[in-house]
Amino acid sequence: MAEMAWERVEFWHELMSADPQRAETFYADVVGLTTVPLEGAPFAYTIWLRGDEPIGGLVPPRDDEPGWPSGPTPHWVVSFSVADVERAAKRTEELGGAVVVPPVDIPRFGRAAVLRDPDGAVFGVFGGSE
């Protein structure tokens, strides 16, 4: 896979899909997205591309989880670029939200976390820290 311009990514859109192959075909036909696998990922993970630009990911079900940490049925999750993932997770808890997936290193991407706002909406953050 060619080197991607991760530093330009400000928003990341992940689809939690029960049928990733069908999702790839559907979104290619409907909105023109293409995909490439993320090399070195700890589990199957596919990158959505709009032209040459990475815009999100496609996450299949995993054998070790009945669904996804962000919900049991297929859904989209938006993530926001932040300067400090740990700070965003800490502030989420201080403001009445919750950390769904604590900050973790993602190969070739940086750090990321999945959070829940005080109303229950799930979102992600990614960027730098530590």
Sequence and secondary structure as in RCSB ss.txt:
>XXXX:A:sequence
MAEMAWERVEFWHELMSADPQRAETFYADVVGLTTVPLEGAPFAYTIWLRGDEPIGGLVPPRDDEPGWPSGPTPH
WVVSFSVADVERAAKRTEELGGAVVVPPVDIPRFGRAAVLRDPDGAVFGVFGGSE
>XXXX:A:secstr
     GGG  EEEEEE S HHHHHHHHHHHH  EEEE TT SS  EEEEETTEEEEEEE   TT SSBTTBSS E
EEEEEEES HHHHHHHHHHTT EEEEEEEEETTTEEEEEEE TTS EEEEEE   
